[in-house]
């Protein structure tokens, strides 16, 4: 069954065996509310690591039943991240989530050579599923938050993560648009050349499981009428399921324009570690965090 909305995503995960989630530095209301909702909804079982008196107080102030998750005390955010990652490494939990700690501390714990969650040669990348009120289907996009200037190896990894996520959502053969400023191949523009190379790699079977085309401008990727007017044909033109951005600036602006101006709802994970890692912003809503938990559980 294809998952067409974020509510569909949550319903689909409810029908599966529960995954085990651990949260690093779960000292804030948004995080605890999202985790509590995920547990009550039957999405996950949860361990929250943080300053226990603070977590207990937040639960009391917001009417959350602390018995719905196990609390593990940590005196600092770095200690919380270390303990949470250790639980994943030991097999005690299946998913990792960032709480109130900063992204650099969270990522440092994941990337630690001796105690982290990375296998040799793996590439970390941020994958976002967006539900935009102005678009008819979910969009799977990347990278908007982790890799500043992806090189070809990293773009191949990002593309594969987008495809796997789309397939988990029930899209059998996702249509991937590799974005640049124009659908014309421009040799002096590296994003254009990279897009053409990725398209050719997919055509020759070096990238499997998806229909890949590029370079494509955003309008041609998403709008059938724009593709028709510009004379761009092929299965991806105007029908993209996945968008691969040339760099973090393009991806991040698209993400924030969609959420802050366009009313888009999102779910997001970091792929490439041993387990899906939820990297919600400290300012994200409880709904975004709940949807991200569901996405991580789907992918685990």
C-alpha positions in Angstrom: 0.0 0.0 0.0 1.3 3.4 -0.9 1.5 5.9 1.9 0.2 9.2 0.6 0.1 11.5 3.7 1.9 11.7 7.0 -1.2 10.5 8.7 -1.1 7.4 6.5 2.5 7.0 7.6 1.5 7.0 11.3 -1.3 4.6 10.7 1.0 2.2 8.8 3.5 2.1 11.6 0.8 1.4 14.1 0.1 -1.9 12.4 3.8 -3.1 12.7 5.7 -4.5 15.7 6.9 -1.7 18.0 10.5 -0.4 17.6 12.5 0.7 20.6 13.4 4.4 20.6 16.0 6.1 22.8 16.1 9.9 23.1 19.2 11.9 23.9 18.6 14.8 26.4 14.8 14.7 26.4 14.5 17.7 28.7 11.9 19.7 26.7 8.2 19.6 26.4 8.0 19.2 22.6 10.3 16.2 22.7 8.5 14.5 25.6 5.1 15.3 24.2 6.1 13.7 20.8 7.6 10.6 22.4 4.6 10.2 24.8 2.2 10.5 21.8 4.3 7.9 19.9 4.2 5.5 22.8 0.5 6.0 23.4 -0.2 5.7 19.7 1.5 2.3 19.6 4.4 3.4 17.3 7.3 2.7 19.6 8.6 1.8 23.1 10.8 4.5 24.5 13.7 5.3 26.8 14.3 9.0 27.5 17.8 10.0 28.7 18.2 13.4 30.4 18.1 15.3 33.6 15.6 13.1 35.4 14.2 15.8 37.8 13.7 18.1 34.8 12.0 15.4 32.7 9.7 14.5 35.7 8.7 18.2 36.1 8.0 18.6 32.4 5.8 15.5 32.5 3.9 16.8 35.5 3.4 20.3 33.9 2.1 18.9 30.6 0.0 16.0 31.9 2.3 13.3 30.5 2.3 9.9 32.2 6.0 9.2 33.0 5.2 5.5 33.3 4.9 5.4 29.5 8.6 5.5 29.1 11.7 4.5 31.0 13.8 7.4 32.3 17.6 7.3 32.5 19.4 10.1 34.3 22.3 12.0 32.7 23.8 15.1 34.3 24.8 16.8 31.0 23.7 16.7 27.3 27.0 15.1 26.2 26.5 12.3 28.8 23.0 11.8 27.6 24.1 11.5 23.9 26.9 9.1 24.9 24.5 6.9 26.9 21.8 6.9 24.2 24.3 5.9 21.5 25.6 3.1 23.7 22.1 1.7 24.0 21.8 1.6 20.2 25.3 0.0 19.9 24.4 -2.7 22.4 21.2 -3.6 20.6 18.9 -2.4 23.4 17.2 0.1 21.1 16.4 0.4 17.3 16.1 4.1 16.8 17.9 7.2 18.1 16.4 10.7 18.5 17.8 14.1 19.3 16.2 16.0 22.2 17.2 19.5 23.4 21.0 19.1 22.8 22.6 20.9 19.9 23.1 19.2 16.6 26.9 19.3 16.7 26.9 17.3 20.0 24.4 14.8 18.7 26.3 14.3 15.5 29.6 14.0 17.3 28.2 11.1 19.4 26.9 9.4 16.2 30.2 10.0 14.3 32.6 8.9 17.2 35.2 6.5 15.7 35.2 4.2 18.7 31.8 4.6 20.3 29.6 5.9 17.5 27.2 4.4 15.0 29.1 4.6 11.7 30.4 1.7 9.6 33.5 2.3 7.4 32.7 4.2 4.3 29.2 5.1 5.3 27.7 8.5 4.4 25.3 10.4 6.7 22.6 12.3 5.0 19.3 14.0 5.9 16.1 12.7 4.3 12.9 14.7 4.5 9.4 13.6 3.6 7.3 16.7 2.9 3.5 17.0 2.7 2.8 20.2 0.9 -0.8 21.5 0.7 0.0 22.8 -2.8 1.2 19.5 -4.1 -0.7 16.3 -4.8 1.7 13.8 -3.3 4.5 13.4 -0.7 7.9 14.6 -1.7 11.1 12.9 -0.5 14.0 15.4 -0.6 17.6 15.7 0.4 20.0 16.8 1.6 18.7 19.9 3.5 20.6 19.7 6.7 23.8 17.6 6.8 26.1 17.7 3.8 27.0 21.2 2.7 28.5 20.5 -0.8 28.0 16.9 -1.7 30.5 15.4 -4.1 29.5 12.7 -6.6 30.0 9.8 -4.1 27.8 11.6 -1.6 25.2 12.4 -4.2 25.0 8.7 -5.1 24.5 7.9 -1.4 21.8 10.7 -1.0 20.0 9.4 -4.1 20.0 5.8 -2.8 18.6 7.0 0.6 15.8 8.9 -1.2 15.0 5.8 -3.2 14.9 3.5 -0.2 12.7 5.9 1.7 10.3 6.3 -1.2 10.1 2.5 -1.6 9.4 2.1 2.2 6.5 4.5 1.6 5.1 2.1 -1.1 6.5 3.8 -4.2 7.8 0.8 -6.2 9.9 2.7 -8.7 10.4 6.2 -7.5 11.0 9.1 -10.0 14.0 11.1 -9.0 14.8 14.6 -10.3 18.4 15.7 -9.9 18.1 19.5 -9.6 20.1 22.3 -11.0 19.3 25.8 -12.3 18.1 24.6 -15.6 17.2 21.5 -17.5 19.9 22.3 -20.0 23.3 20.6 -19.4 25.7 23.5 -18.7 29.4 22.3 -18.6 30.5 25.2 -16.4 27.9 24.4 -13.7 29.0 21.4 -11.5 25.5 20.6 -10.4 24.4 20.3 -14.0 27.2 18.0 -14.9 26.7 15.9 -11.8 23.0 15.6 -12.6 23.7 14.4 -16.1 26.2 11.8 -14.8 23.7 10.5 -12.2 21.0 10.2 -14.9 23.4 8.3 -17.1 24.5 6.0 -14.2 20.9 5.1 -13.5 20.2 4.5 -17.2 23.1 2.0 -17.3 22.0 0.2 -14.1 24.7 1.6 -11.7 21.8 3.1 -9.6 19.0 0.7 -9.2 15.3 0.8 -8.3 14.4 4.2 -9.6 13.8 6.4 -12.7 16.4 9.2 -12.5 16.6 12.3 -14.7 18.6 15.5 -14.6 19.6 18.1 -14.7 16.1 19.5 -14.0 14.9 22.9 -12.9 12.4 22.7 -10.0 9.4 23.7 -12.1 10.1 21.0 -14.7 10.5 18.4 -12.0 7.2 19.1 -10.2 4.8 20.8 -12.7 3.6 18.8 -15.8 2.5 22.0 -17.5 5.9 23.6 -17.2 7.5 20.4 -18.5 5.0 20.4 -21.5 5.7 24.0 -22.3 9.4 23.6 -22.2 9.2 20.4 -24.2 10.8 18.2 -21.6 9.5 14.6 -21.8 10.2 11.4 -19.9 8.7 9.7 -16.9 10.2 12.0 -14.3 9.3 15.4 -15.9 6.5 17.0 -13.9 6.0 13.8 -11.8 9.0 13.6 -9.5 8.6 11.7 -6.2 12.1 12.6 -5.0 14.3 15.8 -5.3 18.0 15.6 -5.0 19.4 19.1 -4.3 22.8 20.3 -5.6 23.8 21.6 -2.1 22.6 22.4 1.3 21.7 26.0 0.5 19.2 25.0 -2.1 17.8 22.2 0.0 17.5 24.2 3.2 15.8 27.2 1.5 13.3 24.8 -0.2 12.6 23.1 3.2 12.1 26.4 5.1 10.1 28.1 2.4 7.8 25.1 2.3 7.4 24.8 6.1 7.3 28.5 7.0 5.5 30.0 4.0 3.8 27.1 2.3 2.3 25.3 5.3 4.1 22.0 4.6 4.3 19.3 7.2 7.4 17.2 7.4 9.0 14.0 8.8 12.8 13.7 8.7 15.6 11.3 9.6 19.3 11.0 9.2 20.2 7.9 7.1 23.6 6.2 6.8 24.2 5.2 10.5 23.5 1.8 11.8 19.9 2.8 12.7 17.7 5.7 11.6 18.5 8.8 13.6 15.9 11.5 14.1 17.4 15.0 13.8 14.5 17.3 14.4 15.2 21.0 15.2 14.8 22.0 18.8 12.2 24.4 17.4 10.2 21.8 15.5 6.6 21.1 16.6 5.6 18.0 18.5 3.7 16.9 15.3 6.9 17.1 13.2 8.7 15.1 15.8 5.9 12.5 16.0 5.9 12.1 12.2 9.7 11.8 12.2 9.5 9.0 14.8 7.0 7.2 12.6 9.3 7.6 9.6 12.3 6.3 11.5 10.3 3.3 12.7 9.1 2.6 9.2 12.7 2.6 7.9 14.3 0.6 10.8 
